[in-house]
Amino acid sequence: MVEKLITFSLKNRAIVLLVSAGLFVWGIYSVRQNPIDAIPDLSENQVIVFTEWMGRSPQVIEAQVTYPLVSNLQGIPKVKNIRGASMFGMSFVYIIFEDDVDVYWARTRVLERLNYAQRLLPQNVVPSLGPDGTGVGHIFWYHLEANGMNLGEQRALQDWYVKFALQTVPGVAEVASFGGFEKQYQLVLDPLKMQYYNVSMMEVMNAVKANNNDVGGRKFEMSNMSYIIRGLGYIKNIKDVEDISIKNYNSIPVKVKDIGTVQMGGDLRLGIFDQNGTGEVVGGIVVMRYGENADKVIKAVKAKMKEVEKGLPEGVKFKTSYDRSELIEKAIESVKGTLIEEMIAVSLVILIFLFHWRSALIILIQLPISVAIGFILLEAFGISSNIMSLTGIALAIGVVVDDGIVMVENAYRTISEKQEEMIHNK
């Protein structure tokens, strides 16, 4: 079989060269199409269900949220394992699927089952799916450099401008904000005044919710004109909250300001983000969508940040906290350098010991085609170009070089001996 293949190749050199050129072009195409990352994604094929029920203890969350979800999500096909975690005010359920399951098919099946499981949860408790990213999807971190801007204003700028803009970048699953203070209206109630006016906590909460709303009326015509009636009731400042009427006490309206005070403050924080010990910062974490090309997504995010920076207030700039593209580029450069160095070294060895340029040319052609075939297989099996796969290719180059040297030297020696015998016989 091997002899027939060698004979066919020798008799059809044009076909062999065309096939080699085709493989090389195909390999270059695969290199450009193959997702490039620095870290191999070894995470499990999972879908995360997140449920928030603030103010409840972990025991209540476990009994009324986590357990009903876990017990009702177990009937999903191709599920390998389900894990639940309960903490103060939050529940996490991790549905682990088999490795060959498409992640978006899995998310669809989970959503279908959640529609049924939600009726078992307490009222107004709504579970939601986590982003379609993985544990190694944190590809880019940034923070805002804003001198003269307090942390609350920076967080509002991040949440209501920067975050929405960066989420439109193709390949980005989520932009998670960190640091600063989330602005909120805080009602500080006086228990003695509440007892005096006979006002309960639920009455205050229901009154504030009911008065923070816009309502629509109907259309009517007057003087050949059509008018649409609307009721504008959204809260715009602290005074609007203070003037909300809760109930009547001896025919006198009891307002929020009569039983407590209203202030603008920040939400409860579980930690802070510090930049090199210089102080707190506000920023975001860009999470890449599952299976995307990390290098392309990072470049697209940086291009989008340049556009977004034009609309930032004066003195506000982006600063990079973590950029995986540096590691990706160094890994690629390392493989390129190894390939070039070995091609040069092997060519010199062939030229010095055999003194035959055609033999050296065979090695120079063989190495790039071998690497190209490696990338074709990576693309075919859906494996990204990362440190592990690129290192494997770099190590394999040494084996290919050794094999090439042995075969070329043996072929050269055999042909030389045959030629000497022919000359001697003559």
Secondary structure, DSSP 8 states (H G I E B T S, - for coil): -HHHHHHHHHH-HHHHHHHHHHHHHHHHHHHHHS-B-SS------EEEEEEE-TT--HHHHIIIIIHHHHHHSTTSTTEEEEEEEEETTEEEEEEEE-TTS-HHHHHHHHHHHHHHHGGGS-TT---EE--S--TT-EEEEEEEEETT--HHHHHHHIIIIIHHHHTTSTTEEEEEEESS--EEEEEEE-HHHHHHHT--HHHHHHHHHHHS--EEEEEEEETTEEEEEEE-----SHHHHHT-EEEEETTEEEEHHHHEEEEEEE---S---BSTTS-B--EEEEEE-TT--HHHHHHHHHHHHHHHHTTS-TTEEEEEEEETHHHHHHHHHHHHHHHHHHHHHHHHHHHHHT--HHHHHHHHHHHHHHHHHHHHHHHHTT--B-HHHHHHHHHHHHHHHHHHHHHHHHHHHHHHHHHHHHHHH-
